[in-house]
Amino acid sequence: MYKKVLVPMALDHDISQHTLEVARALSQGGGEIIALHVYEMPQGSVSAFLDKDLVAEGFRRARVELSRKVEGLEGVSSELVKGHTARTIIDYAAENGVDCIVIGSHKPDLSDYFLGSTASRVVRHAPCAVHVYRR
């Protein structure tokens, strides 16, 4: 169905294996699946109080965790990028010719009634089809 599927992954949520399974089902036989983690850098005045080595260590650990989550999965590559989560997912999809985004969403609370805040932004602004997975 889709040739290039992007799977944004929050490494601290236990939903990645499910969204990757959905991506595999939606991709054309042998379609490309990209597991993407967006590492949000500390913002504003917070960054002034953090040791640069500590931030670099966090980025390194994110890379290791992302690699662990896709290890042994045929046809799945991983990308780790820095930026604002929703905006970076949307831009990555547009710049890389992604046909479909498979994104997980938590159960909503009052502030984001229908979808999680990142998922809702991606749904509204993505340049391609978006499949939202909610457990």
N, C-alpha and C positions, 0 to 999 in steps of 0.2 A: 504494500500500500504506500509506504513512504520510503524514500531512498536515504534520507539523512534525518535522524531523530536525535534531539538534544534532551538529556535527562539532567536537569539541575539537581544537585544533591546537597542537602544540609547534613553534614557529617555527624551531627549530634542527634539526629532523629533516626529512628529505626524503621525507615520506610524505603530506603534505597533499593533493596532487593526486589521489592514489589514494583516500583516504578521502572526498574530495568527489565523485569519480566513483561510489563505492559509494552515497553518500547520494542522488545524483541517481537512480540505478537503483532505490533503495528508496522514494523519495518518489512520492506519487501525482502524476499528470500536473499539473505546476505546483505541487507541494507546496513549502512553505517550508523552506529550508535555512539554518541559522545556523552560521557559522564562529565558534567561540569560542576566544579565547586567554586563559588565566588568567595574569596577571602576579603572580608571587610576590614580595612585598616582602621585603627582608632582615629576618631574624629576630634576636631576642635582642640580644646584645652587639655583633654585627656591625653592626647599624644605627647604633650610636653612633659608629662609625668611618667611616661613609660620608657624603660630602657630599650634601646634599639635592638640589642641582642635578644631581649625577651620577645619582641615582635617578630624578629627573624626566626626564633625557635618555634613560635606559634605557626608561622607559615610552613616551616619544615615539617612539623607534626601533621599539619593539614595535608601536605603532599603525601606523607607516609600513609595516613588513614584513607585517603582517596585511592591510592594504589592498592591498598589491602581490600577495599570494597569491590574493585573490579578485577582483582587477580584471578586468572584462570577463566575469565569470561570471554569466549571467542567473539570477535567482531565488535568489542567494546574498547574504545580508547578513552583516556581521561585527560582533562584539561583543568588546570588550576589557574585562576586569574584573580587579580585584585580589582576591587571596585564596589559600587553600591549594588546590592544583590539584584533587585528587579531590573534596574536600568542596564546592568551588565549582561544579564540573561537576554534581554530584548536585543541589545546591540550585537551580542555574539551571534544570535540567530540570524539577524539581518546581514551581518558581514560574512557569514560562513555558509549561506545558502541552505539553511535548515528548513526542512519541510514540515516538521512537527516537533512540538515541545511536550514532553510528558513530565508534569510537575506534581509533586505531592502537596496536599493541603491538610492542615490540622482541622479539628472541629472548631467551628467559629465561636467567638464570644461576641459580646455586644458591639465592640469596636469594628469587627470585620464579619458581619453576620453571615454572608454567603460563602466566602472563601477566606483563606488566610491572606494577610495583607500583601505578601510577595506574590502569591498565586493570583490574586485579583488584579494586581498591576500588570502581570505578565499576560493574563487573559485579555485585558483591555487594550494592550499596546503591542502585542507580538505581531510580527509580519507574516505569520504562518498559523497553521492549525495548532491548537493547544488541547491536550488531553489532561484533565485534572483527575488525579487519583486520590481518593480519600478512603482510609481504612475504616 
